[in-house]
Amino acid sequence: MATSGLWIAGYIDRARETFFSAGNRLRCMDPLEGEASSVSVEYEPVSVKDVLVEMKDTAELLIDLSYSAVLHRNTDLAQEVLKLEQRMDVLELRARMSLMMAVRKPDDAEELAPVLGIVAATGEISDAAGDIAKIVLEEMGLPDAMRAALPEAAETLVRGVVDPNSAYADRTLVDIDLESETGVRVIALRRGDDWLLNPGPETTVASDDVALLRGPELAIGDVYETLTGDVYETPTVDDPGIEDLERAVDTIIHMKNLSELAVDLAYSSVLFDSAKLAEEVRNLEIEVDALQSRFEAWTLRAAADAADPVTLRGLIRLGSSTEVISDAAIDISEGVLRDIDVHPVVQLAVQESDELITRVEIESGSELDGTSVAAGVPDVESTMSVIAIRRPDEGWLLVTDSDAELRGGDILISKGTRTAASEFEALAQA
């Protein structure tokens, strides 16, 4: 066993010398021209932790953008997805380079293998998001029931180019105070080929930046017009009224929400080395698989009543890509599920974060038993926010946009500070 490990380490050393002896070129597809282009990617001594954090943030934004592009029929958002997918390809290659450079002995290979799995899984999420965006760009066809199924209170995500004459141009976010004034927030900025993910208060919104905005549909129009100088047009909806199709759409939207949660929990399970969270990722993946089967059945039945069944082709693509994202979440948490020690590079990322995601089980008779939850906020003295509930007899309930009552036996997935999480766990105990 030891001899085999040494042979692997030696092989990696030789491959590393060959791989980095010259610069490497990554071929990407231009989302606008449809032509392959080469991007030079050379090894740089960058922090694996920083690359992993950026890959995580990029993957989450890709999922968000791709589904928003489909739900709102927005080709501009879909094109941003493909640009961001190119960025992910570069990040993935750089992460692989850095991981190869980090392997010096068999123990390194054992600890870094799950990290390499995270890199590969994140790439799969990126590819799936790109496939979802192409539903819009290639006009595969989607039923209008997709847009009709969006809840009225759902937030809208739009893309706009900052006009030089905008009142927001060349000002920091704290100076604009956009979120406090309107409820709309800037979730990302693209400046040429550079992306600013999770912009902070001191981030400047520069002229000609591509801004990604998220907020209530009632407020997004005014902000968009102030930012770009153009009028925001709300998509019109013509619901065909096909019952089986409505069921299929409701199912795919639930699959989307569960897959997003699975990815979030998967990264958290690795960052906090939590076997409990990793098990919930597995439970979510099982649920998405079951929903995928139902979704296919509803879609096939709806095809019999659709005026043009070909318009359901995009819906089928959406279902398969969503299932890929769910499967990738399992791959991210694989190292935790297999009880492999977390590499120090991951521990460094944990040390910088005071917020974490937790899993607690409510005991009957505890203070949380019978407590109401409104928009994710439980009616107790706690700053924790409840993301989802898993009930043994009902499955998953996402509570961020709905009200619920907690019961004994519920499994809660919550987000908050370390101190609040400890206090919240005590509230769940009888």
N, C-alpha and C positions, 0 to 999 in steps of 0.2 A: 504493500500500500504506500509506504513512504517512498520507495523507488519510483513508483508510478507518479506520485506527486512531484518529485524532483524532475522527472522527465518532462511533465507538463510545464513546470516553471521554466525549464531550460528552453523548451520549444517556444514559449511565449517571449522569452528574452530574444531569441533569434528572429522571431516574427516581428518583434518591436523594432529591432535594428533595421530590418528591411523596410518596414512600413514607414518609418520616419526618416529614412535616408534621403527622401525627396518630398517635396510638397505633394499633397493629394488634391484631386479635383472632384467636386461633387456635381453631378449633372442634375439640373432642376428643370421643371417644365414651367415656362412663363405662363401665368394664368390668363394673360390678356392676348398674347400672340400665339399660344399653343405650340411653341417651339422650345426644344431643349436648349438650355444654356448651361455653361460650366461656371461654377463658383469655386475659386481657389480656397482650399481649407488646409492650412498648415498647422502642425502641432505647436501649441503655445502652452507654457507652464501655468495653466489656469487652475483655480480651485474646483475640484470635483463637486464639492458642496454647492458652490455658486451655480455651476452648470445644472445640477439636479434641481435646485430651487427654481431656476428659470424655466427648466423643462416642465416642472409641475405647474407653474403659473401659466405657461404657454398652453399646456394641454387643457387646463380648465377653461381658458379663454376660447380655445378652439371649439370645444364642445358648445359653449354658450353661443358663439357666433354662428356656428353651422346650423344649429336648430332655429335660431332667430331668423337666419336667412330663409329657411324653408317656411317657417310659420308665417312670415311676413312677405314672402315672395320678393325678397330684396337682393337683386343681383350685385349691388355694391358691397353688401356684407359678404356675399358668397365669394367675391373676388378677394376680399381681405382675408378670408379663410385660407385661400390657396397661397397668398403671400406669406401668411403666418406658418403655413405648412412647410414652405421652403425654409423658413427660419428654423423650424423644428428639425429639419433634416440636418442642418449645419450643427445645431446643438447636440443632436444624437451622435454625429460623427466625432465631435470634440470630446464628448463624454467617453466614448469608446477609447479614444486615444489616451485620455488621462488615466482611465482605469487600467489599460495595458501597461502604462508607465509605472503604475503603483504596485504591480505584482512583482514581488521579489522572492517569495518563498511559498510553499504549499498552503500555509495558513492564510496568507493574503488571498490566494485564489479562492479558498473556501469562503472567506468572508465577503469577497467582492463579487462572487458569482450572483448572489441575489440582487446586488446593485446593478449588475449588467442586465439582469432580468427586468429591473425597473426601467432601465433605458430602452430596452426593446419594446416593452409594453407601452411606454409612453409614445414611442414611434407608431405603434399600432393604433393608438387612440387618434394620433394626428392623421394617419391615413384614412381612418374611418370618418373623421370630421371632413376631410377633403372630399370623400365620396358623397357625403351628405350635401355639401355645397354644390357639387356637380349636378345634383337633382334640379337645382334652380338654373345653373348656367347652361346645362344641356337640354333644358326644357323637357325633362322626362315625363312630366305630367303629375299633378297632384290634385286631389279633390278639394273643392272649396270648403268642404267640411273641416279641413285642417285648420283654417283660419277661424271658422265659426266655433270650433271647440275651445278656443282660448278663453279663459275666464275674463270677465269684464275688468276685474281688478288687476289683471296681469300687467307687469311692467313691460315696456317696449324698449328694444335695443335698436338704435339707429347709427348710421355712419354719416359724418359730415366733414367737409373741408373748411377749415377756419378762414373766413374772409379777412383780408388785411384791415378792412374798415369795421370789423366786428367790435362790439363793446367788450368782448372777452379777449381779444387778440393781445398778445404780449403782456399778459397779466398772470400772476400766480393763482392757483386754485383757492388759496386762503383769502386772497384779495377779492376774487370774484364771489366767493361764498355761495357757489351755485347750489349745492345740495341743501343747505339750510333755507335758502330762499325759494327753491322750486321743487325739491325732492329728486331732482335729476342729478346724476353723478357721472363723472368722466371715469370710465373703467380702464381705458387704455388710449395711448396716443401713438401714431406712427409718423415719424419724421424722416422722410425719404425711405431708406431701407432699415432704419433703426426703430425699434419698438420700445416704448416706455410703458411697462406693465405695472399695474397697481400704483398709479401716480399719487404722490403725497401732497400735502398742503403747499409745500414750497415749489412744486412743479409748475413751470411756466407753460401756458398754452400759447404757442407761437403761431404767427401767421403761416398759412398753408399747411399746418399740421392736419393729418387725418385723425379726427376725434371719434371715439366710440362712446356713445352716450346711452345710459340706461335710466329709466324713470317711468312714472305714471303717464299713460297715454294722453291724459288731459293736459299735462304740463309739457310733454316732450316737444310738441309743435312749436310753442313760443320760443323755447330754448334753441331748437334747431334753426329757426328763422333768424334769431339774434346771432347765432354762431356763424351761419353760412350766408345769410342774405337771401336765401331761397325759401319758398313756402313748402312746408311739410304736408304731403298728401297722404291721408289715411287710406289704406287699401280697402276696397269695397268687397263685400262678401255676398255670395249667392249660394245659400245652403240647399243642396239638392234634395234633402229630406229622405235619404235612403238609410233605413234603420241599421242594417248590418254594417254599412259604411261608417255610420256614427260610432258604432261599437268598436270598429277597427281603429278609428282615429282616437277614441278615448283610451284604448289599450296602448297604442303607440306612445301617447303622451305620458301615460303612467310608466311605461318602460323607460322613456327618456329620463323622467324624474328619478327613478330608482337607479338607473345607470350612472347618472351624475352623482348621486349619493354614494354609490359603490366606489367610484373613483376617489371621492373625497375621503371616505373611510379607509380605503386601501393605502393612500399616502400617509394618513394619520397612524395607521397600524404599524407602518415601517418607522416613521419618525419617533413614535413613542413606544416601539417594541411591544405592542399590545396584541396578545393572542386573542383576546376577547373581540377586539375590533376586527381582526382578520377573519374570525368565525362569522361575524355579521356580514362581511363582504361575501363570504361563501353563501350565506343565507339569501342575500340579495341576488346573487347570480342565479341561484336555483329558482327564485321567484321570477326573474326576467326570462329565464328559459321557458317557464310555464306560460307566461304572458305571450311569449313569441309564438308558441303553438296555437294559443287562442286567437292571436292577431292574424296568423295565416289563415285560419278557418274563417274568420269574419271577412277577410279581404276576398277570399275565393267566393264566398256566398254573395258578397256585394257585387262582384263582377257580373253576376247573372242579371242584375237589375240596372247596372250602369249603362248610360247611353253609349259610352265608348270605353270599354274595359282597359284600353291601352293607357288611359289617364291614370290608372292605378299603379303603373310601373314604378313611379317615383316613391309611392307609398311602400312598395315591396322593398326597394333599395333602402329606404329609411329604417325599416324593421330589421333587416340583416345587419346594417351598420351599427344600429343601436345595440344589438346582441354582441357584436365584436367589442364594443366599448366595455360592456359588462364583463366579458371574458378577460379583457386586458386588466381589469381591476384585480381579478384573481391572481394574474401573473405578477402584479406589483407586490401583492402581499404574500407571495409564495414562500419567501425566506422566513417570514414570521411563522407561517403555518408549519413549516418544516423545522422550526425551533433552531435556526441557524443564528449565531451571535450577530448582533448588529455591528457593522463596521464603524470605526471611530468617525469616519467622514459623515455618516448619518447622525451620529450623536452630536456633532458640532452644530448641525442644523437645528437640533432640538434645543440646544442651550440658548439659541437666539430667540426662541418663541416662548411667550408667556401664555399664549392661548392654545388650548388643546380640545380635542373631541373625546368624549367619554361615553362609555356604555354602562348603564346601571340597571339593575332589576328591582322593580318596586315590590316591596313586601306588603302583604295584606296587613292593614292596621297602621301602616306608617303614615307620616305626615303628608306624603305625596299621594297616598291612596285616596281617590275622590277629588283631587285637586283639579280645577279647570285650567285649560291652557288656551290662550287667545293669541293667534298669530305667532306662536312659538314661545310666548312668555307665560310661564307658570304662575299661578296666583299664590306664591309663597315668597318669603324673604330670601330671594336668591337672584343673582344676576346671570345665571345660566339661561341659555336659549335652547329650547327643545327643537331638534331638527326633524326627528322621526320617531315613531312608536312601532314596535313589532309586537303583535298580539298572537299568541300561539294558535288561537282559533279563528283569527281574521286576517293574518298576514300584516303587511306593512301599511302604515298610515303616515303620510307626510303632513306635518301640522304647521309649517311655516306660513301657509296662506289660509288656514282654516282653524276652527275651534275644536277642542276635544276635551274629554275628561279622563284623567289618568286613573288606572285601576291596578289593583294588586296583580302581579304576574306580568305586567307590561315590561318590555325591554325598551329603555329610553336611550336614544342617541342625542347627545347634547353638546353644546359648544360654549366655552367660557374660559376664564382664567383658572390657573392651577388651584388657587385658594378657594374660589367659588366652587370648583369641581369637587373638592374634598368635602365642603359643607353640604353640597347637593347630594352626594352619596350617603351622607349621614341622614338626610331627610327621607331617603328611600328605605331606610331600615326601620323595622318595627321596634 
